[in-house]
Amino acid sequence: MPKENALRHPNAQFSGAGAASGLKSGAPGAPSTVTKTPASKAPTKAASGKTASSSASSAAPKKKTPSGPSKETLLALAGLKEGTPAEKVAALEAALAFEGKPTPEAQEQALHLLAGLCAQTTNGDASSARILEGVVASVGLGAALEGLGSKKGPVKAAAKDAYAAATACLGAPAAKTTLEALLAATAPELPWPTRAAALAGASALCSSAPAQVAACLPVVVPAVTACLWDTKKDVSDAAKEAMREAFELTGNKDVEPVLPAMASAAVRPAEVPECVHALAATTFVQSVDSATLAVVVPLLARALGQSGAGATALKRQAALIICNMSKLVDDPRDAAPFLPKLLPGLEKLADEMADPEARGVCEKAVEFMQRLEFKCAQSPVDWAALEDALRATLFVASETPNTVPAVAARHAARVAVALAERKCFDETAWVEALVPIVAPFEQGDAAAADDTTEVTRRVEAARQQAAEATKQAADAEDAAEEDDAEELCDCTFTLAYGTKILLHNTQLKLKRGYKYGLVGPNDSGKTTLMRSVANGQLDGFPPADEVRTVFVEADIMGELSHLACLEYIFRDPRIQACGVPRDQVAAMMLKVGFSEKMLTDPVTTLSGGWRMKLALSRAMLQRADILLLDEPTNHLDVMNVKWVKDYLKSLKHVTAIMVSHDSGLLNDVCNHIIE
């Protein structure tokens, strides 16, 4: 293959020995400066009135000076086949660092270099390809995407090869940086082929790096949404596919049935009301993270801004959904990007809505959102500072720190930060993500970097450093949440039923006066947990002489079913054990609504609502610190349900844990949800 065509072949194998020497005049393989003109095209003096040489001279275009690396420089870079990882990264970065707009020739040469160097470095080994990951993700991918939008055929062809080779160099840990390059290429001022290719790349990344892309959905969804109505069908179709792929990454079982409707509503605003109605019928029990919020918040924001017939009911439903979901946000930092999108609209509705009931729902939603906003302010993580600290940790032991390209060091630190952002602190995950992109620059050659003990040690130090930084933020959040309420319990336990492990190393923290909703699928151990607490069988839970826990049961005990209501409570063995006098029993029963006559009525005459009042009065007589309630509103009419809610909310110094399928009870009574 002639030397002058080597760089233009995407699969060329570059050798260092002759690449630079071939540039000399007269050297074998050097580009020829003589151009032969076919006889049939040769101009004649008779036909043109000019000599052939003067005609050729006047017709020759003026020579343009490339704004990027010269051909000589690129040929010299082709000799990097045996170069060190640092030399390859520095060379590729220099080749792509154009000053101003490059000429098509310079752009083509740089893209061929990108394709060839990526293919050369990969050499069938994905781990070796990660040597170039930093420079490819931050510079190379954008250059290839830009070339795909070129109107010059050779540039576009080179860009296709470069794009394919570049994406092969990018591993899943680099997904965040890769996404940044792809989303930047969806800007409306760029050519449509560039935008369509970038959106297709985002779709592919959803499949190859789902966990990493899911953590980036708060950025991905708005960028893709902006392309859904593009006038170019190729772009809008690619955006729809990217949106569909992104929505599938939420991992939230509660919203999964509504995902197709939400994806459709993102394209068709007329479907927003119907989609919100479907979402309002969803029972939320699973923790809500940033990925789920990224998918749901755009729909809710649209609903809050609706006008016309039915708008009040729609806004009320949206506010109620926000209330329900905000209770299930474990980490307030997940909600931080979405607060500016929802809170202003909710505050406006809470002030202006004419319907008092709908306005009340909006006020409650504002209260929950402001609580999240306060927690976010108390638990910030300075990710930029953490990135600098991790870069220093990962490369601190380098004997020749100046040989580590800044782009490679920065990329390694950003991969570490991305792991921390998605709360991944698994030791194996950190080693697999970081050792291949740190070791080659510390040990000289990826192929010879067999002993990675020192690099692995520094990766572990970085992991612990990141975990500590995020833990400090979480501790600050907990400290901000502390108030004057007494802490009743803070224990870690494991719960099993038979041979089935229900909960493993689970933390339970309870405070006096708080109301907790215990939610989860059937047979997940909710009732087992409460009975274990009531019976003192939970490891680490305070003993009964410190914290008195009572399981509230509305069923009538058979051995006492023949008694009158007052006698039924008074003769209960638990009341007898507490030494409660008869007049105190009567006073408590009157307090919960019993009349003097009802005290002497047979207990078997009581309805479901009165049996619950009877059970609650018995529990309070035991001076309960914690009430445990299993479906307390089952089979109760509307008036008795309201009574139960009001009574539980009136217990300012008693903590309650309740299992219920009544979302209204959980919404109105509970401060926190335990999943």
Phi, psi and omega in degrees: 000128180299149183300323186291345181258357186298315183289338183275359179254118188295337181255019181296140175262111186275141176240146186277338189293314187255358186295315182278321183293333180292353180279345184290148181298130177082357180289150180300133177086357180290149180301133181282143178259000181260128179244122179276140180251125179303144184299322182294339181258356185291130179287149179241157181295324182292322184283324188249344182079006180228158176288159180298319184291321181291326178294316180296323181293317182287332183276344184293130179290154178290140181287128179264141178270118181300140178277346178260197179300141179289165179297323179298319180295318181294321177296323178295322179293336180295346179277015185270014182304320179261011181289164178287161177305319181296321180294320180295315180297313181296321181294316181293321179296319180293321182295329183266359183270077179284147173260106184080195182282126182283156172287157178304323180296313180295321179296318180296315180299317180295322180291322176295322177296316178301313181296313183294317182291322177296314180295321179295318182288322180298302175050038179080002182239108184296326181292324177293326181297336184288354174302319183270003189304316184297310183288327179292316182292320186274332184232311188297317183296319178296321179295319179294318179295321177298320179294330179295338178268002181289149176271355179272121182305311181298324179293316181296320179296316178296323181294323179298315178295318182294319181296316179297316181291323181293315181295333177291339180275349188259118178273171180302322180299338180269014187300322183296313178294321178299316179298322179301317178293319181294315182290328176297331181278001176264006181303140187296338182280352181275158180299149184296326178298323177297314183294317180296318179295320179296318179293321176296323177295322177295321177298315180297323181293330177300328180276323185276335181219063187298317182294319181291319180290323179303322179292340181260005183303327177302337177264325185292312187300312179298321181294318180289322180302323181296343181260356186295330183252025180298143182291338178273120186300323180300321181288313181296322178295318178296324178294318179298318179293319178296320179296317179299316179295320181294319181298331181289351186267001185298323181071011181259114183295333182295318185266352182306316181296338184262354184303314179301320179293323179291321178296321179291319180294334178296331180265329184240095183304333180296341182271359183301311181302314180298320180293320178296321177300317179295320180291326179293335179277359182275135174268115183270120177231337182276149179302143181255124180244186184296327180295316179295316180297323180299328181277321188274322187301317179302322178295315181293322179297321177295318181297321180294337181262006182291155176221168179098194183297134178079003184294323182297313179297321180294316179295322178297316179298317179298317179296322179293320177298319179298319177302309184297316183287325183295333178289339184258009176279110182287317182247110181304334180295336176294330183273346187307315182294343188258347181300316179295340181276336185248320189298314180301317179295319179295317180298321179294317179294322179297335179270329193249343185295134182282324181290118185295323181292315178295321178297322178296321177297318179295321178297320179293321177297318177299319180299315180293319181293321178293327176295317177296320179299319179296317180295322178299319181293334182270349185227054180281150171243123178277090185294327179295316178294322178295322178299316178298319181293319180291325177298318179295323181291318185289330185241014186293330185271003182297128179288332179232072185301334182290343181275352178272113181302139182300324181294326179287318179295318179295321181295317179300317179294323181290326175296319178296318179296321179298321176297317180293323181297325178264019171060035177260109180237025176292130185300316181297319180298320179292318180297313182294328182280325192252325183302316181295338181256357176254315186303316183302324182279338178272331187244003169096316185214126181300323183291332183261002185274065182281321181266100182252024184302312183293317179295319178298322179296320181288327175296319178295322177296321178294320178299313180295324179296316179292320179297320180292321180296317180287328178293321178299322178294320179293321177296322177296323178295315179298320180294323179292331181280342181297139176222199183282354182294138180287139177274119181271328186204140171209090187226161175240130188217166172236135184235130179230153175232108187066235178263004183263124176278116180272315180221138183232125179048052184261135179267136177233121181232121183235142179235149184296135178086351181277152178243125185244134172263129180257112185238157179165165180293166178300145179065024178267355175103019182295308181292323177300319179297314183293321178292326177295321177295314183296326183268004179070030184256006183266123181302130175086349180287139183303144179294165185297333180284349176258314180228116182269121182245134183232129175273119183274114180238127182272353180291147179271128178289128186301321184289344180244010187290346181275355186271163171286164186302314182295315181294325179301316179288315186298323183273358177301129182306326181290325177289321178297320180295331179277349180069035181279126179288161183299319182294329177289325176297315180297318181296319179293321180293321176295326181294325181272001172121356179291145173268169179301320181294319183295336179299331183258358178285150177300141182295334181289348180275353185285142174281177181300318180297318180288329176294324177294319177297321178298316181295320179292321178295322178295320180295318181291329177294339178275009179054053184291137169272326181228127174260133177247119185236127179251108182051062186292343181253010179299134174064021177259148176282176186300318182295319181287328175298316178298320180298315180300315179300310183296321182293316180297320179292336180283346182277084186288337184245011179240131177272145179228136172241124185229139170258128182201145171266002180273099182296331177296319177297313181296319181294318188277334189252321193277141171273326185221154176245129176256121181257000000 
